Amino acid sequence: MSTTEPDRLAQVIEITDPADPRLRDYTDLKDVKLRMVREPAEGLYMAESSSVIRRALEAGHRPRSFLMAHKWLDSMADVLAAHPDAPVYVGPDDVVQQITGFHLHRGALAAMHRPVLPGVHELLAAARDGAGARRVAVLEDIVDHTNVGAIFRSAAALGVDAVLVSPRCADPLYRRSVRVSMGTVFQVPWTRLDSWPGGLHALQDDGFTVAALALSDDSVSLDDLVTEPPDRLAMVLGTEGDGLSRAAVAAADVVVRIPMAGGVDSLNVAAASAVAFWATRA
């Protein structure tokens, strides 16, 4: 155990049994389908690695508990001391691996309280320090958590004000999404739309030009869109493989394509998002 924070010893709990019921938050982490159901239903999500945990806490999220091997206690001492009500479960590497189902080599895990998502209008009005969102990304039914995380990272890096996800889109707070985003899912304001494609009509009512990134005969080049950019722009990105649904394209104000060379017709959705975010940056 750590000797740097003696006042923390009462909260540091030694674990020897992977089946300890107190560790339920951390079990079956590799079962994607199960965790996708459990975590939202139980009001939690997992933050993996010391850097991601710190970003979550900096964003104001609250920990339920921590799980780590003994060797990480010292480096996490300041975090643990700042959250004395959250139990800290520690044990040998092999026991921790039996609990989680994988080797935890990124420092620590934290079971976090899942924040209540704001309404769409509330989110967009609060963006840009209350000035209101001018540029948002909308994700339709993207199922790969890696792509969701990568899109959030690009959104953070390239100044997108908010991200909206369709009802069936993968969870941005799923462990892999959070990890791939490097914790930027806590930085970029986001929420989930209640209806689809009705959520796009609500954006139009708020003054957004809805641009569907898709291939169609009547599409305009991204270059043309940025020549005279709309005051408020919502860029809609579709699921892997099939791209945007016909309903989403029909609801959009304009269909936009990224100019391609070399006989390539499209990019991976995460790559396409980065291109579109960069081209439309203020």
JOGI-V384970 format. One record per residue. N is the residue number from 1. RES is the residue in one letter. SS is DSSP state (helix for helix, strand for strand, loop for the rest). OMEGA is omega in radians with two decimals (none if undefined). Layout:
BEGIN
N,RES,SS,OMEGA + N,RES,SS,OMEGA
END
This chain:
BEGIN
1,M,loop,3.13 + 2,S,loop,3.05 + 3,T,loop,-3.07 + 4,T,loop,-3.10 + 5,E,loop,-3.07 + 6,P,helix,3.14 + 7,D,helix,3.14 + 8,R,helix,-2.97 + 9,L,loop,-3.13 + 10,A,loop,-3.12 + 11,Q,loop,3.12 + 12,V,strand,-3.02 + 13,I,strand,3.12 + 14,E,strand,-3.14 + 15,I,loop,3.11 + 16,T,loop,-3.08 + 17,D,loop,3.14 + 18,P,loop,-3.14 + 19,A,loop,3.11 + 20,D,loop,-3.07 + 21,P,helix,3.10 + 22,R,helix,-3.08 + 23,L,helix,-3.04 + 24,R,helix,3.14 + 25,D,helix,-2.98 + 26,Y,helix,-3.07 + 27,T,loop,3.08 + 28,D,loop,-3.09 + 29,L,loop,3.14 + 30,K,loop,3.10 + 31,D,loop,-3.00 + 32,V,helix,-3.09 + 33,K,helix,3.13 + 34,L,helix,-3.10 + 35,R,helix,3.11 + 36,M,helix,3.10 + 37,V,helix,-3.04 + 38,R,helix,-2.96 + 39,E,helix,3.08 + 40,P,helix,-3.10 + 41,A,helix,-3.09 + 42,E,helix,3.05 + 43,G,loop,3.13 + 44,L,strand,2.92 + 45,Y,strand,-3.09 + 46,M,strand,3.00 + 47,A,strand,-3.05 + 48,E,strand,3.13 + 49,S,loop,-3.10 + 50,S,helix,-3.09 + 51,S,helix,3.12 + 52,V,helix,3.09 + 53,I,helix,-3.14 + 54,R,helix,3.12 + 55,R,helix,3.12 + 56,A,helix,-3.13 + 57,L,helix,3.09 + 58,E,helix,3.12 + 59,A,loop,3.10 + 60,G,loop,3.12 + 61,H,loop,-3.02 + 62,R,loop,3.12 + 63,P,strand,2.98 + 64,R,strand,3.13 + 65,S,strand,3.09 + 66,F,strand,3.07 + 67,L,strand,-3.13 + 68,M,strand,2.98 + 69,A,strand,-3.07 + 70,H,helix,-3.01 + 71,K,helix,-3.11 + 72,W,helix,-3.06 + 73,L,loop,-3.09 + 74,D,loop,-3.09 + 75,S,loop,3.13 + 76,M,loop,-3.02 + 77,A,helix,-3.10 + 78,D,helix,3.11 + 79,V,helix,-3.11 + 80,L,helix,3.14 + 81,A,helix,-3.13 + 82,A,helix,-3.11 + 83,H,loop,-3.01 + 84,P,loop,-3.13 + 85,D,loop,-3.12 + 86,A,loop,3.11 + 87,P,strand,3.12 + 88,V,strand,-3.14 + 89,Y,strand,-3.12 + 90,V,strand,3.13 + 91,G,strand,3.10 + 92,P,loop,-3.12 + 93,D,helix,-3.07 + 94,D,helix,3.11 + 95,V,helix,3.11 + 96,V,helix,3.14 + 97,Q,helix,3.09 + 98,Q,helix,-3.13 + 99,I,helix,-3.00 + 100,T,helix,-3.09 + 101,G,loop,3.10 + 102,F,loop,3.13 + 103,H,loop,-3.11 + 104,L,loop,-3.07 + 105,H,loop,-3.12 + 106,R,loop,3.00 + 107,G,loop,-3.03 + 108,A,loop,2.98 + 109,L,strand,3.01 + 110,A,strand,2.97 + 111,A,strand,-3.02 + 112,M,strand,2.98 + 113,H,strand,3.12 + 114,R,loop,-3.13 + 115,P,loop,3.06 + 116,V,loop,-3.11 + 117,L,loop,3.09 + 118,P,loop,2.99 + 119,G,loop,-3.08 + 120,V,helix,-3.10 + 121,H,helix,3.10 + 122,E,helix,-3.12 + 123,L,helix,-3.07 + 124,L,helix,3.13 + 125,A,helix,-3.08 + 126,A,helix,-3.09 + 127,A,loop,3.14 + 128,R,loop,3.10 + 129,D,loop,3.07 + 130,G,loop,3.13 + 131,A,loop,3.13 + 132,G,loop,-3.12 + 133,A,loop,3.06 + 134,R,loop,-3.07 + 135,R,strand,-3.11 + 136,V,strand,3.03 + 137,A,strand,3.12 + 138,V,strand,-3.08 + 139,L,strand,3.14 + 140,E,loop,2.93 + 141,D,loop,3.07 + 142,I,loop,-2.98 + 143,V,loop,-3.09 + 144,D,loop,-3.11 + 145,H,helix,3.09 + 146,T,helix,3.11 + 147,N,helix,3.12 + 148,V,helix,3.13 + 149,G,helix,3.14 + 150,A,helix,3.11 + 151,I,helix,3.11 + 152,F,helix,3.13 + 153,R,helix,3.09 + 154,S,helix,3.13 + 155,A,helix,3.13 + 156,A,helix,-3.07 + 157,A,helix,-3.01 + 158,L,loop,2.91 + 159,G,loop,3.04 + 160,V,loop,-3.01 + 161,D,loop,-3.09 + 162,A,strand,3.06 + 163,V,strand,3.06 + 164,L,strand,-3.13 + 165,V,strand,-3.12 + 166,S,loop,-3.12 + 167,P,loop,-3.08 + 168,R,loop,3.14 + 169,C,loop,3.11 + 170,A,loop,-3.05 + 171,D,loop,3.08 + 172,P,loop,-3.13 + 173,L,loop,3.01 + 174,Y,loop,-2.98 + 175,R,helix,-3.10 + 176,R,helix,3.10 + 177,S,helix,-3.14 + 178,V,helix,-3.09 + 179,R,helix,-3.12 + 180,V,helix,3.14 + 181,S,loop,-3.04 + 182,M,loop,3.09 + 183,G,loop,-3.13 + 184,T,helix,3.02 + 185,V,helix,3.07 + 186,F,helix,-3.05 + 187,Q,loop,-3.10 + 188,V,loop,3.10 + 189,P,strand,-3.14 + 190,W,strand,3.00 + 191,T,strand,-3.11 + 192,R,strand,3.09 + 193,L,loop,-3.13 + 194,D,loop,-3.09 + 195,S,loop,-3.13 + 196,W,loop,0.03 + 197,P,loop,-3.13 + 198,G,helix,3.11 + 199,G,helix,3.11 + 200,L,helix,3.10 + 201,H,helix,3.09 + 202,A,helix,3.08 + 203,L,helix,3.10 + 204,Q,helix,3.10 + 205,D,helix,3.11 + 206,D,loop,3.07 + 207,G,loop,3.12 + 208,F,loop,2.89 + 209,T,strand,-3.10 + 210,V,strand,-3.12 + 211,A,strand,3.12 + 212,A,strand,3.09 + 213,L,strand,-3.05 + 214,A,loop,3.06 + 215,L,loop,3.06 + 216,S,loop,-3.09 + 217,D,loop,-3.09 + 218,D,loop,-3.13 + 219,S,loop,3.05 + 220,V,strand,3.13 + 221,S,strand,3.03 + 222,L,helix,3.09 + 223,D,helix,3.14 + 224,D,helix,3.14 + 225,L,helix,-3.05 + 226,V,helix,3.08 + 227,T,helix,3.05 + 228,E,loop,-3.03 + 229,P,loop,3.08 + 230,P,loop,3.14 + 231,D,loop,3.12 + 232,R,loop,-2.99 + 233,L,strand,3.02 + 234,A,strand,-3.11 + 235,M,strand,-3.04 + 236,V,strand,-3.11 + 237,L,strand,-3.00 + 238,G,loop,-3.08 + 239,T,strand,3.14 + 240,E,loop,3.07 + 241,G,loop,-3.04 + 242,D,loop,-3.10 + 243,G,strand,-3.11 + 244,L,loop,3.07 + 245,S,loop,3.09 + 246,R,helix,-3.13 + 247,A,helix,3.13 + 248,A,helix,3.13 + 249,V,helix,-3.13 + 250,A,helix,-3.12 + 251,A,helix,-3.07 + 252,A,loop,3.06 + 253,D,loop,-3.09 + 254,V,strand,3.05 + 255,V,strand,-3.02 + 256,V,strand,3.07 + 257,R,strand,3.04 + 258,I,loop,-3.14 + 259,P,loop,-3.07 + 260,M,loop,3.05 + 261,A,loop,3.03 + 262,G,loop,3.12 + 263,G,loop,3.11 + 264,V,loop,-3.08 + 265,D,loop,-3.11 + 266,S,loop,3.11 + 267,L,loop,2.92 + 268,N,loop,-3.02 + 269,V,helix,3.12 + 270,A,helix,3.10 + 271,A,helix,3.13 + 272,A,helix,3.12 + 273,S,helix,-3.13 + 274,A,helix,3.12 + 275,V,helix,-3.10 + 276,A,helix,3.14 + 277,F,helix,3.14 + 278,W,helix,-3.09 + 279,A,helix,-3.07 + 280,T,loop,-3.11 + 281,R,loop,-3.11 + 282,A,loop,none
END
